[in-house]
Amino acid sequence: MGFIDDLKQSVKQVADFAEKKTDTVVEISKLKYQQIQTSKNLDDLMAQLGSAVYSMVKSDYDNKNLVDSLIAEIDTVKENLAEIEEKLAERRDLILCSQCGAKNEKDSIFCKRCGSKLNRTAAEEVTEPMETDSEGSKDQQDEQNQE
């Protein structure tokens, strides 16, 4: 009976793993769709801004309020797009460079494109365990010798 119980446990673990991966793939797909829609919205706003500026220059008419409102809307959409891209990178276990926007592996310290140090939260920091031998560090040995 032990073999069958072990087999059931293994099958359950595989099914749980597959479920988590499927959830991740679905979430990434949703984020990619949001990214595409937001990018299209940004392109449309940029076209509206260009058209408005062109019309104003051609007709020698200045409508600063229209330009300012379009720029404010573009800035908002750009911020939303950056948030979506950050979430997408996080789901893919990547980190975005705050300087150039390049996608880097999660354990990278410096950007592979521009060389800038990557910003991390405390939880993301990659730490290496300190090496100590069975006798302790040299400082600890010195302290013991002084006593």
N, C-alpha and C positions, 0 to 999 in steps of 0.2 A: 504493500500500500504506500510506502514511502516514495516510490518512484512516481506513482500517479499524482500524489500530492505535490511533489517537486515539479512535475510537468505542468500541472494546473497553475502553480505559482509562476512558472516561467512564461506561460501563455498570457497570464494576467499582466505581468510586467511588460511584455511586448505590446499588448493591446493598449495599456496605459501610455506607453512611450509613443505609439502610433497616434493616439488621440491628441497628445500634446503637440506633436509635430503637425498634425492636421490643423489644429487650432492656430498654430503659428502661421502656417501657409495661408489660411483663410484671412487672418488678420493682416498679413503682408499684402494680400490681394486687395483687400478693402482700402488699405493705406495707399497703394499704387493707384487705385481708381480715384481716390480723393486728390492725389497728387496731379493726376492727369486733368481732372476737372478744374482744379485750382490754377494750374498752369494755363489752361485754355481761357479761364476767366481773366487772368493776368494779361494774356496776349490781347484779348478783346479790349481791356481797359487801355492798354498801351496804344492800340490802334485808334481808340476814341480820342485819346490825348493828342496823338499825332494829327488826326483829322481836324480837331479843334484848333490846334496851333496853326496848321496850314491855312484853315479858313480865316482865322483872325489876321494872319499876315497878309493873305491875298486881299482881304477886304479892308485892311488898315483899321481893324476894330479890335480893341483890347478888352477881354473879358477875364480878368484875373481871378475872379471868384470861381468860374468854371474850371480853369486850369488848376487852381488850388484844391478844389474838391476832388478832381480826378487824381491828382497827385496823392492826396490823403487816402483815397480809396485804394490806389495802387500800393501804397506803403502798407496798408492793412492786409491786403492780399499777399504781399511778399512775406510779411510776418507769419501769416497762416501757412504759407507754403514752406517756410523754414521749419516751423513746428512739425509739419507732416513729414518732411525729409528727416528731421531728427528722430522722430518716432520710428520711421522706416529703417533708419540706420541702426537704431537700438534693437529692433526686432531681428535684424540680420547680424547682430553681434559686431557692429562696426561703431566707430566713433568719428564724428565729423570735426574737421579742423575749423576752428573759429576764425582763422585768418583767410584761408583760401577755399574752404568748403569741401576739400577732398575727403573721401571715405578712407579710413584707416582701420586696420585690425584693432580689436578691443585692447590687446596687450601692448600696442605701440605707445611709445613715449613721445616721439617726435613725428611730425607729419611727413609722409613719404613724398609729397609734392613740394612743399615750401620749406620744410625743416623746422617749422615753429613747434614749440613745446605744446602738446595737446592738453587742453583743459579737462580736468577730471573732478568728479565728486570724491569725497573720502571713501565711499564704498567701492569706487572703481579703481582706486589706486592699486597698482601692482606692487606687492611687497615681497621681498625675498626673506626667507627665514634666516635668522642669524646663525652663523656656524659657531658652535662651541664644542670643545672636546670634553672628554669625561672629567678632566681636571679643572675645567672652568677657564675663563679668559685670563689673559696676562694681568689685567688690572685686578681681578679677583685674587690671583695668586700673590701679587704684590701686597695687597691689603692683608692677606693672611700672613705673609712673611713679616710684616711690620708689627703684628700683634705679638 
